[in-house]
Amino acid sequence: METVNNTHNEFELDDLRQQMAAIKEKVDQQGHLNEKLVKEAIQSKMKGVHRTLFKLSLVALLCIPCYIAMKYIYNFSWPFVIVTILMLIGFVLADYLINRLDVSHMGDDLVATARKLAQMKKNRSLSQKIGIVVTIPWLAWFCYESFMHRAITYGTADTWGYVITCFVCGIIGAIIGIRIFRKMQRANDEMIDQINELSGK
């Protein structure tokens, strides 16, 4: 009788081990699936950030010949045109250096990816602050260059309206830039949150 009971207990233990093994395998598979989904999500978001930056960089680079043309059409000074070109190139290079991540390998090491994303967010914030500091005097310089040309060509009365229009356009451009900046920072936060949620932080 005791032998039968022992045999029965062994069967129960073996059955319990099999159930535990099946549960563990299911949990592991679920963990791998979640990790894969997070990896795909952060890769998709980062591709969106790169597409946005590519478009902005393309616009900035296309502005370079426009400012060279403005030198001859509106008689802007060479120092202003050269500084403007250097600013545009600097902004493009800064965006490239800050956001250069191999998207295809993002998520291979989630901890390292989260660290890079946090540093990217910090660097982008610093770049934004520098950009504002540089752009404000540039906008004043642009208004001055425009005022001087229009005042000589059309007179002072007409020039003030033109300068105010340029200033308003500059403010609108700044608002658009801030919205894009916040969108990219929000994408960074979402990617970091997804990684932290998966790792249980």
C-alpha positions as MATLAB code, in Angstrom:
seq = 'METVNNTHNEFELDDLRQQMAAIKEKVDQQGHLNEKLVKEAIQSKMKGVHRTLFKLSLVALLCIPCYIAMKYIYNFSWPFVIVTILMLIGFVLADYLINRLDVSHMGDDLVATARKLAQMKKNRSLSQKIGIVVTIPWLAWFCYESFMHRAITYGTADTWGYVITCFVCGIIGAIIGIRIFRKMQRANDEMIDQINELSGK';
ca = [
       0.000    0.000    0.000;
       2.828    2.343    0.891;
       4.524    1.548   -2.420;
       1.359    2.482   -4.308;
       1.137    5.769   -2.427;
       4.785    6.555   -3.164;
       4.262    5.794   -6.833;
       1.167    8.000   -6.875;
       3.090   10.844   -5.212;
       5.918   10.536   -7.722;
       3.418   10.772  -10.579;
       1.919   13.886   -9.007;
       5.358   15.456   -8.534;
       6.331   14.622  -12.106;
       3.065   16.087  -13.360;
       3.679   19.205  -11.250;
       7.208   19.556  -12.651;
       5.855   19.324  -16.187;
       3.247   21.986  -15.421;
       5.878   24.272  -13.877;
       8.184   23.727  -16.870;
       5.329   24.555  -19.254;
       4.500   27.722  -17.275;
       8.169   28.781  -17.221;
       8.470   28.209  -20.967;
       5.316   30.263  -21.565;
       6.631   33.098  -19.361;
       9.979   33.041  -21.169;
       8.242   33.127  -24.540;
       6.044   36.002  -23.376;
       9.128   37.862  -22.142;
      10.901   37.396  -25.472;
       7.755   38.504  -27.306;
       7.449   41.641  -25.169;
      11.123   42.420  -25.697;
      10.706   41.986  -29.444;
       7.644   44.268  -29.491;
       9.480   46.958  -27.485;
      12.470   46.703  -29.814;
      10.238   47.124  -32.875;
       8.406   50.047  -31.244;
      11.558   52.013  -30.378;
      13.026   51.313  -33.819;
       9.841   52.654  -35.429;
       9.869   55.796  -33.257;
      13.558   56.428  -33.930;
      13.003   56.055  -37.668;
      10.296   58.726  -37.362;
      12.755   61.024  -35.563;
      15.351   60.447  -38.284;
      12.825   61.188  -41.035;
      11.869   64.475  -39.350;
      15.524   65.464  -38.962;
      16.272   64.543  -42.574;
      13.506   66.858  -43.789;
      14.694   69.702  -41.533;
      18.296   69.210  -42.645;
      17.248   69.230  -46.297;
      15.347   72.498  -45.814;
      18.312   74.041  -43.967;
      20.769   73.066  -46.709;
      18.432   74.338  -49.435;
      18.365   77.698  -47.635;
      22.111   78.154  -48.240;
      21.849   79.020  -51.971;
      18.791   81.148  -51.139;
      20.815   83.344  -48.773;
      23.619   83.605  -51.322;
      21.040   84.791  -53.863;
      19.669   87.259  -51.300;
      23.115   88.799  -51.057;
      22.823   89.946  -54.670;
      19.053   90.501  -54.847;
      18.636   92.379  -51.550;
      22.222   93.534  -51.073;
      22.710   91.720  -47.763;
      26.233   91.993  -46.349;
      28.689   89.136  -46.837;
      29.344   88.791  -43.068;
      25.626   88.212  -42.496;
      25.380   85.658  -45.314;
      28.514   83.789  -44.193;
      27.401   83.664  -40.550;
      23.960   82.439  -41.658;
      25.468   79.650  -43.770;
      27.742   78.571  -40.903;
      24.744   78.534  -38.555;
      22.727   76.349  -40.909;
      25.610   73.910  -41.376;
      26.202   73.898  -37.615;
      22.550   73.067  -36.898;
      22.584   70.201  -39.405;
      25.826   68.753  -38.002;
      24.575   69.087  -34.419;
      21.363   67.220  -35.250;
      23.354   64.474  -36.967;
      25.804   64.029  -34.093;
      23.078   64.088  -31.426;
      20.745   61.612  -33.154;
      23.197   59.243  -34.831;
      22.064   55.804  -33.716;
      22.057   52.595  -35.732;
      18.322   51.956  -35.735;
      18.727   48.351  -36.886;
      20.562   47.469  -33.647;
      18.463   49.552  -31.260;
      17.024   47.297  -28.581;
      19.679   44.575  -28.852;
      20.859   45.767  -25.456;
      17.912   47.548  -23.853;
      19.916   48.975  -20.954;
      22.518   50.483  -23.295;
      19.753   51.755  -25.581;
      17.975   53.487  -22.685;
      21.261   55.096  -21.639;
      21.882   56.383  -25.185;
      18.339   57.718  -25.462;
      18.678   59.578  -22.153;
      21.958   61.127  -23.310;
      20.386   62.006  -26.654;
      17.545   63.814  -24.901;
      20.010   65.745  -22.723;
      22.172   66.733  -25.714;
      19.137   67.760  -27.761;
      17.953   69.999  -24.917;
      21.385   71.652  -24.712;
      21.441   72.123  -28.496;
      17.989   73.739  -28.344;
      19.151   76.244  -25.718;
      22.260   77.119  -27.734;
      20.121   77.444  -30.862;
      17.802   79.948  -29.144;
      20.742   82.004  -27.856;
      22.263   82.110  -31.346;
      19.024   82.668  -33.269;
      17.768   85.722  -31.322;
      20.696   88.012  -32.286;
      20.664   86.521  -35.794;
      17.003   87.472  -36.192;
      17.787   91.025  -35.060;
      20.654   91.122  -37.574;
      18.361   89.830  -40.318;
      15.825   92.587  -39.540;
      18.611   95.159  -39.655;
      19.898   93.902  -43.028;
      16.359   93.917  -44.395;
      15.684   97.401  -42.992;
      18.827   98.854  -44.553;
      18.012   97.466  -47.999;
      14.329   98.412  -47.948;
      15.027  101.880  -46.518;
      17.427  102.646  -49.340;
      15.158  101.193  -52.033;
      11.633  102.057  -50.876;
      11.977  104.527  -48.026;
      11.638  104.206  -44.264;
       7.810  104.158  -44.013;
       7.412  101.055  -46.174;
      10.397   99.356  -44.547;
       8.967   99.118  -41.035;
       6.020   97.042  -42.205;
       8.370   94.672  -43.995;
      10.648   94.298  -40.980;
       7.706   93.617  -38.666;
       6.464   90.966  -41.101;
       9.907   89.315  -41.081;
       9.961   89.403  -37.289;
       6.512   87.784  -37.053;
       7.580   85.082  -39.516;
      10.629   84.466  -37.336;
       8.437   84.020  -34.263;
       6.185   81.590  -36.148;
       9.259   79.645  -37.277;
      10.483   79.498  -33.671;
       7.122   78.140  -32.489;
       7.201   75.440  -35.170;
      10.766   74.565  -34.175;
       9.815   74.264  -30.497;
       6.865   72.005  -31.385;
       9.161   69.727  -33.401;
      11.683   69.717  -30.546;
       9.012   68.720  -28.022;
       7.730   66.005  -30.347;
      11.200   64.441  -30.580;
      11.750   64.724  -26.820;
       8.363   63.084  -26.233;
       9.343   60.239  -28.577;
      12.537   59.797  -26.528;
      10.536   59.659  -23.285;
       8.145   57.079  -24.726;
      11.018   54.849  -25.847;
      12.728   55.068  -22.438;
       9.419   54.377  -20.637;
       8.825   51.272  -22.749;
      12.278   49.932  -21.903;
      11.853   50.704  -18.186;
       8.430   49.030  -18.138;
       9.848   45.894  -19.731;
      12.793   45.781  -17.311;
      10.498   46.413  -14.350;
      11.955   49.783  -13.317;
];
